Amino acid sequence: MRLNQHLFWFSRWAAVALTFPILPAATDSLDLRLITSLMSLHRVVIGASMVIMMVASKTNPETCHSEAGTFRQRNANSMLQSHSKHRIGANAKVVPQELMTCSGTPTMTTSNMTCAEYDAITKAITELWDSLSPVCNATSCQQADWAGCVLRMAGHDFMDFKDGQGGADACTDMNDGDNAGLAECLVLGEHGVSINDAYQKYCTTVSLADFLVIAAEAVMTASRSLVLAEDSSAPLIDFRSSFQFGRTTAMSCDFAAGRLPNPENGCSAVEETFINSMGLSWAHAAALMGVHTLGQAKISNSGYDGWWSDPENSRRFNNNYYVSMLIKGWIPEKNINNNSHKNQWERSDEGADPNVKEMMLDTDMCLAFGDANGDLSAKSMDCCAWVRSTTPRITDIVNANGGLMCGDAPEESSAGVREDEDRGSGGGEFHNCCGDEFWQQGVGEIKPTCGESHKPSGIAFQQIRRFADDESQWLQQFLKAWTQAIENGFTGLKPLQACSS
C-alpha cells in the first residue's frame, strides 16, 4: 500500500516537473502556438500520470480519475492565468487554424456536407456545452461563459467583412487585444472545454470556417432548448435549413486590423460595421446585437465588466437583452477598472441586485436611447436612460416579464407628465428607475433623463421595443441577419445534402 502511495504522489510531481519548468520562459516571449504545443505536452504527461495513478489506486479507480481530473484542471487553469499575465505574442499574428490540432491534413474548403454531418457536429458541440455546470451565480455561469465565447469567436470572425474582403473565413489575429479570451474556448479551454475537442474529429473534411459557424449555431440552439423546455409554445429557431457550406479558411487577414466596432463610438460604430460594411439594415443590426443575451463581458478580455442579462438568462438564447434594456434603468459607469477608454452603463433601478453586475455598452444603449441629437455616450454624458411604463407597448412587455418596471409595479397613468413633475410628485418611476443618485429633488441640479422617457429617440427604438414585445419577431429578423453575416464574402456556397423533408 505504501508503494502505491509513493507511485501516486510521484505521478503528480512528474506532471508538474515535466511541464511547468518550460512555461515561465515560454510565456515571456513566445506566441499562442507554443502554448498550444505545451497544452498537448501537458495532456500527454497527465495521461501517463493517470496510468501510474490507476496502478497506484487500483482498489479505488474512481478516486484515481477524480484526482487526475482535478489535477489536470488546476494545471490547465495555471497555464491560462500565466498566458494572460504575460500577454504573450504581442507582436506575432496568429490565426485560429494555426492553434487547432488535427490528426490529418485539415481541409481548407468543405467540398461536401450532409444534414447528418451537420447534426453530428451540432451534437458534439452540444455535448461539450452540456458537460459544463448549469449553475449560475453573481459572478460565474459556465454555460453562459462558454456560449458567449463561441459566439464572440464567430462574431469577431465575420465582423471584419468590408468591400468584399473578410467575413466568416476563420481568420482573425488571435493576439490582437480585441480578441483576448477567444483562445480559451477555441483551443486552450474555457472552464476546461474547447471547440478543438470536437473539431479534431471533423478537421479533415470540414473547413474551420464552416465549423466555427456551425459551433455558434449549435450553442444558440442548445441554449434555446432551455427556453423551449420551460415553454413548449415558445418559437423555434432553425439554423440548419438555411445553412450553406463551402467557406474557405483563410490563413492571413492583415486587412482586418481595426475593423471591429469600438463600443465607445456608439451607433457610429454600429453604422460603420453593420450597416456600411456588412450591408445590414438597422433592424437587422439591432436583431444581431441580441447575441449579447448570452455570456458576459470580462475586464480581462474586453475591458468591460458585467452581464447584459441576469446570470441565469445569460445562458438562454432569448429576447431578455431587449427586455432588460427597456424595463430597467441605466446610468453611466465611467473609467472601468481605472481605464478612461472603457465606459459603460450600469443598472440603476430599485430592482437591481447589488451582488450582480448588469451592464450595457454604448453600442447597445444607443439603439434605444439618445439625447435630442440622437447621441449617447457613457463617457461624456451624465443622464439616466429609462422608459416610462405608459409608453405604448411597454406595459405589455412588463406584464410578460414578471410584472415589475424598474423593480416596482408600473404606473397606471402618467401620460404627458414631464420629468420635473414626476420628481415633484415624489419621484415616481424616475426615482425607481434611476436611483437616489439621479433623483435629487431640491438638492442642487437635477440630473436629466437621456432624451424623453415617454418617447426614446434611439435610432432603432421601434425595433428594440418590437423584439422585446414579440420574441418570434426577433428570431425571424435575427435569422435573416445571421445568414447574411455568415455568407458575406462567399460565392458558390451550397445547401446541405441528403436532408429529409
Secondary structure as GFF3:
##gff-version 3
##sequence-region A 1 501
A	DSSP	alpha_helix	2	19	.	.	.	ID=ss1
A	DSSP	alpha_helix	23	29	.	.	.	ID=ss2
A	DSSP	alpha_helix	32	56	.	.	.	ID=ss3
A	DSSP	alpha_helix	61	86	.	.	.	ID=ss4
A	DSSP	alpha_helix	96	99	.	.	.	ID=ss5
A	DSSP	alpha_helix	115	130	.	.	.	ID=ss6
A	DSSP	alpha_helix	142	158	.	.	.	ID=ss7
A	DSSP	three_ten_helix	177	179	.	.	.	ID=ss8
A	DSSP	alpha_helix	182	183	.	.	.	ID=ss9
A	DSSP	pi_helix	184	188	.	.	.	ID=ss10
A	DSSP	alpha_helix	196	199	.	.	.	ID=ss11
A	DSSP	alpha_helix	208	230	.	.	.	ID=ss12
A	DSSP	three_ten_helix	240	242	.	.	.	ID=ss13
A	DSSP	beta_strand	244	245	.	.	.	ID=ss14
A	DSSP	three_ten_helix	254	256	.	.	.	ID=ss15
A	DSSP	three_ten_helix	263	265	.	.	.	ID=ss16
A	DSSP	alpha_helix	266	270	.	.	.	ID=ss17
A	DSSP	pi_helix	271	277	.	.	.	ID=ss18
A	DSSP	alpha_helix	282	288	.	.	.	ID=ss19
A	DSSP	three_ten_helix	289	293	.	.	.	ID=ss20
A	DSSP	beta_strand	296	297	.	.	.	ID=ss21
A	DSSP	beta_strand	306	307	.	.	.	ID=ss22
A	DSSP	three_ten_helix	313	315	.	.	.	ID=ss23
A	DSSP	alpha_helix	320	327	.	.	.	ID=ss24
A	DSSP	beta_strand	330	333	.	.	.	ID=ss25
A	DSSP	three_ten_helix	336	338	.	.	.	ID=ss26
A	DSSP	beta_strand	344	347	.	.	.	ID=ss27
A	DSSP	beta_strand	359	360	.	.	.	ID=ss28
A	DSSP	alpha_helix	362	365	.	.	.	ID=ss29
A	DSSP	alpha_helix	394	399	.	.	.	ID=ss30
A	DSSP	alpha_helix	419	424	.	.	.	ID=ss31
A	DSSP	alpha_helix	428	438	.	.	.	ID=ss32
A	DSSP	alpha_helix	461	469	.	.	.	ID=ss33
A	DSSP	alpha_helix	471	487	.	.	.	ID=ss34
A	DSSP	beta_strand	494	495	.	.	.	ID=ss35
###
